[in-house]
Amino acid sequence: MMGAGRFKLLFILSFLTVPGICRAQEVSALEQLEGIVVTATRLPAFLGQSARMVTVLDSLAISSIPASNINDLLKFAVGVDVRQRGPEGVQTDISLRGGTCEQIAVLLDGISISDPQTGHNSADFPVPVSEIERIEILEGPAARTYGTSSLLGAINIVTRKSARNGVELRMEGGSFGLASGSLSVRQAGRKIQNALSASYSRSDGYTRNRAGSLNMDFKAFKAFYRGDADLRDFRLSWHAGTSVKDFGSGTFYSPKFDDQFEHTVKTFLAVQGESQGFLHFRPKLYWNHGEDRFELFRSQPDRYPFNYHRTNVLGLNLDAWMETVLGRTAFGAEIRNEGLVSTNLGEPLGRDLQARGHDASYKCGLNRTDMSFFLEHNVTLSRFSFSGGASLSRNTGNDEGFRLYPGADASFQLTPKLKLYASYNSSRRMPSFTELYYSVGGYRADKNLKAEKMQSVEAGLKFLSPGVRIVGSVYRLDGRDLIDWIRDVTVADAPWQSVNHARIKSLGGEITARFEPAVLLNRAEFPVKSVSVSYAHVSQDKKAEPGIQSYYSLEYLRNKMVIQADLKFLERLSVQLSYRWHDRVGSYEEYLEGKGTGNIVPYRPYSLVDGRMSWDEDRWSVWLEADNLLNVSYFDHGNIPQPGLWLKLGAVLRL
């Protein structure tokens, strides 16, 4: 049943008729959205031509969302489950369609930055929101598009190419000692463009440990550089980024210990290009580096040794496509090597390796290589489009050999405003190094875990009319050998164990409706620029066994609703309001004062209201933002309380 607060918000959005001034646009925002080129297949195509469920947060949508980091932006995509441990993007688990944070591919400008050590670190984005052009969210298995790590989909962060020279300075402060600042410099030449950004943020945190010390504080530094060169017959782009974070991780990994701490460093380097002509050749070369130090007891290595991990990922993609009278054909190959050295993850090394800058040695390690080949063909007729292909892949980390993962998408234009689409896709995912080897601190991993496999069928409808865009879909997932951490709560101090579930089938659906009242009413001065309502549901057929607690697979977001309104009362004054409702399946053992009570507590549904008010001038803007406006108490992860009302005041200066 909807609460009084939810009815009140709906009432405001439905009947708000404050007069205002708004400039009319020749092309509506929804029409512009349909014309964005996305990578839902190996061949780039307009969003309006896509035959899959693709959500795009473009620059207009991003500016209309009350969020100051990428992790918080993704909360407003109804198909995305964003489970925070630390706020402000400190640590976030991102998943799709009832899956886990390990089961999606995360990309930066089309380059995979997924972390093979653990999915907890995959959302370390080195780029600030101000440098984002759009975010593409592809739901469902996507092996033939983004590789076999995309078991349930992919999120691609596309950064902004410099269009003009400029400097941008941002500053923000707020509750819990929050302070942040960023500087962006852009240079746009006739053939070469460059963009450089750096940001720093910190907070005292919003909780304390039992001893009274801060345990959710953080410091984070990010830097990102992108370059582009438009040559005569070749387009070239490259990027380099780093993310350095120190954060109190409270009870992130175990409620028994309330003063955990983590230090992470992520570095990304990539270069890619595309030739012009009959054959479009698109090579990509990238290197991802990560370092992780985990402290079970903060700053107390004598009490429990720190865990140190270092990962290196080197990848090469050789893609090409061509167009003939029969359609467009893409083909290519990818090789990706993932290596880890660690104090406790992997097999014993032949000799110890010194951890650079630390009084510790790497004693274990693991290395594996993934090889993939793909072929895809697209056909577009007047009212019908089809895309079919497959990925053939093998990973040296198991003995399964080469496996084929096919997929096909089709769409049919029923009327000028209504389109029907359907798809079948498949994929697989190798276990992370943590799932294979993490056997400390109350965890016991299984190094013989199998790769996860997934198949999906989906059908949907898209309706597009001036001022209205409605997209709906239903899907069926069939997952085999899915990985989870489980614990027998009937046994005292029983460890969490990584296991392969036999099989899980899921049934789900989504619907999103976005309206532009000014276009519908033909009133450019109408104050409501846009209103969107989205809802997603998923249910799984596997039920929890009595006395067994699940950490991931049996703990998923069953229902999610998002309502957003973008308002403009004056030419310079904008207000954004959002409402989110979450209903999660699962439970956790309640802990008090670091001890389990024996009570198994189900997750309670919760509702959140966020808002932002801004005054925008050509050269500067100021804003006031409020997260969790109603100060709701809630949990995304068991025994990790989330912050209440968080106020932020910010300004940007553009030169």
Secondary structure, DSSP 8 states (H G I E B T S, - for coil): ---HHHHHHHHHHHH----------SS-HHHHHHT-EE-SSSS-EEGGG--S-EEEEEHHHHHTSS-SSHHHHGGGSTTEEEEEEETTTTEEEEEETT--TTSSEEEETTEE---SS-GGGTT---S-GGGEEEEEEEES--HHHH-TT-SSEEEEEEE----S-EEEEEEEEEGGGEEEEEEEEEEE-SSEEEEEEEEEEEE--S-B-TTS-B-S-EEEEEEEEEEEEE-SSEEEEEEEEEEEEEEEEETSS-TT-S-EEEEEEEEEEEEEEEE-SSEEEEEEEEEEEEEEEEESSTT-TTTS--EEEEEEEEEEEEEEEEEETTEEEEEEEEEEEEEEEESSSSEEEEEEEE-TTSS-EEEEEEEEEEEEEEEEEEEE-SSEEEEEEEEEEEETTSS---EEEEEEEEEEESSSSEEEEEEEEEEEE---HHHHH--STTEE--TT---EEEEEEEEEEEEEETTEEEEEEEEEEEEES-EEEEEETTSTT--EEEEE-SEEEEEEEEEEEEE-HHHHTT-TT-SEEEEEEEEEEEEES----TTEEESSTT--EEEEEEEEEEEESSSSEEEEEEEEEEEE--EEEEEETTEEEEEEEE---EEEEEEEEEEE-SSEEEEEEEESTT----EEETTEE----EEEEEEEEE-
